[in-house]
Amino acid sequence: MRSGGVLKITVTACAILALAVVTGAALVGHLSQGMGIGAGLLLGSLNGYLLQALMGRGAPMVAGSLLRLVAFTSVVLVAALMLGTAAWTLPLGIGLAQLILVGAGIRQGLRA
């Protein structure tokens, strides 16, 4: 089973959801929260590609996981400085993207 289909589905679903969240948040007057969640969705959807690249280079799983954790944490901390009170929305978006990734993986696994 290849992971390429799962990753494409994840990125596509996250991009569509990010657009919907930003649009909905703008309509109700909470654009900064919508932008944070949307950015987190897009960032989190790239986690699978980052994992695939690290594993393709033969990186140990623990080192790859720590590298990804440090990278995402750094981005969230920088975003916290930029977003101010809406900083919690970026990790929420990243978490939602991970749920979409798991759902896409389960869907493909059940089809196989």
Secondary structure, DSSP 8 states (H G I E B T S, - for coil): --SHHHHHHHHHHHHHHHHHHHHHHHHHT-HHHHHHHHHHHHHHHTHHHHHHHHHHTT--HHHHHHHHHHHHHHHHHHHHHHHGGGTTHHHHHHHHHHHHHHHHHHHHHHH-
